[in-house]
Every structure is written in structure tokens, then in C-alpha cells.
Amino acid sequence: MSTINITNARKDLYNLVESVSLYHEPALIVGKKANAVLISEDDWSAIQETLYLDSIPNMTQSILEGAKESIEDCTPEEMVEW
């Protein structure tokens, strides 16, 4: 994670946002009274999805069990009714 002070972050905000989005590397913005972390929208969405899935009881166990299942034993996508 790169670190930048808030004054320089403000001066170069466009490039900072571009870099965080392109390389998926968070930036720690350090201020006099508080710090913040800038992450890309894609990374934020991934974190939110992970937290949501982790909040569902037994979801982790279900995913781990499903990963062990042979692809041949799975129902073909075209046979699944959504």
C-alpha cells in the first residue's frame, strides 16, 4: 500500500485515483488528525460481496464443499431454471 500525505493527494487526486483503479493497490492518505484509505470501486465491491457472502450462515462451508465436487457431477447450466 502506498502512502501519501493529504496535501499531495489533493494536488494529484486525478492520478492517484487512476493509479489505485489501474493497479488495484490501495493508497493510505495521511492527514494531521486522521488517515483514510483510497481503494478502487471494483475492490470496494469485491470487499462488500465477500462480507455479504461471509454473513450468510454456512455459505463458506457450502462453497468449500462445492469446490470439491466434480464438474461432471454438476447440473448443466442450460438445465437450471432461474
RAPE-V764057 format. One record per residue. N is the residue number from 1. RES is the residue in three letters. SS is DSSP state (hx for helix, st for strand, lp for the rest). PSI is psi in radians with two decimals (* if undefined). NEAR is the number of other C-alpha atoms within 8 Angstrom. Layout:
BEGIN
<<N	RES	SS	PSI	NEAR> <N	RES	SS	PSI	NEAR>>
END
This chain:
BEGIN
<<1	MET	lp	2.24	6> <2	SER	st	2.70	7> <3	THR	st	2.37	8> <4	ILE	st	2.46	10> <5	ASN	st	2.78	9> <6	ILE	hx	-0.56	9> <7	THR	hx	-0.82	6> <8	ASN	hx	-0.60	8> <9	ALA	hx	-0.73	11> <10	ARG	hx	-0.74	7> <11	LYS	hx	-0.58	6> <12	ASP	lp	0.60	8> <13	LEU	hx	-0.75	8> <14	TYR	hx	-0.89	6> <15	ASN	hx	-0.60	7> <16	LEU	hx	-0.80	10> <17	VAL	hx	-0.77	10> <18	GLU	hx	-0.79	8> <19	SER	hx	-0.80	10> <20	VAL	hx	-0.70	14> <21	SER	hx	-0.73	12> <22	LEU	hx	-0.78	6> <23	TYR	hx	-0.07	6> <24	HIS	lp	0.67	10> <25	GLU	lp	2.06	10> <26	PRO	lp	2.74	11> <27	ALA	st	2.22	13> <28	LEU	st	2.07	12> <29	ILE	st	2.06	13> <30	VAL	st	2.15	11> <31	GLY	lp	3.09	8> <32	LYS	lp	-0.65	5> <33	LYS	lp	-0.34	4> <34	ALA	lp	2.80	6> <35	ASN	st	2.80	9> <36	ALA	st	2.79	7> <37	VAL	st	2.29	8> <38	LEU	st	2.18	10> <39	ILE	lp	2.83	12> <40	SER	lp	2.77	11> <41	GLU	hx	-0.69	7> <42	ASP	hx	-0.75	7> <43	ASP	hx	-0.70	9> <44	TRP	hx	-0.77	9> <45	SER	hx	-0.71	8> <46	ALA	hx	-0.71	8> <47	ILE	hx	-0.79	8> <48	GLN	hx	-0.73	8> <49	GLU	hx	-0.73	8> <50	THR	hx	-0.78	8> <51	LEU	hx	-0.70	8> <52	TYR	hx	-0.87	8> <53	LEU	hx	-0.66	9> <54	ASP	hx	-0.38	9> <55	SER	hx	-0.23	7> <56	ILE	lp	2.13	7> <57	PRO	lp	2.35	6> <58	ASN	lp	0.11	6> <59	MET	hx	-0.77	10> <60	THR	hx	-0.80	9> <61	GLN	hx	-0.72	7> <62	SER	hx	-0.73	8> <63	ILE	hx	-0.78	8> <64	LEU	hx	-0.71	8> <65	GLU	hx	-0.72	8> <66	GLY	hx	-0.59	7> <67	ALA	hx	-0.44	6> <68	LYS	hx	-0.29	6> <69	GLU	lp	2.38	8> <70	SER	lp	2.45	6> <71	ILE	hx	-0.53	5> <72	GLU	hx	-0.45	4> <73	ASP	hx	-0.08	6> <74	CYS	lp	2.71	7> <75	THR	lp	2.26	6> <76	PRO	lp	2.51	6> <77	GLU	hx	-0.69	5> <78	GLU	hx	-0.25	5> <79	MET	hx	-0.11	6> <80	VAL	lp	2.25	7> <81	GLU	lp	2.09	4> <82	TRP	lp	*	2>>
END
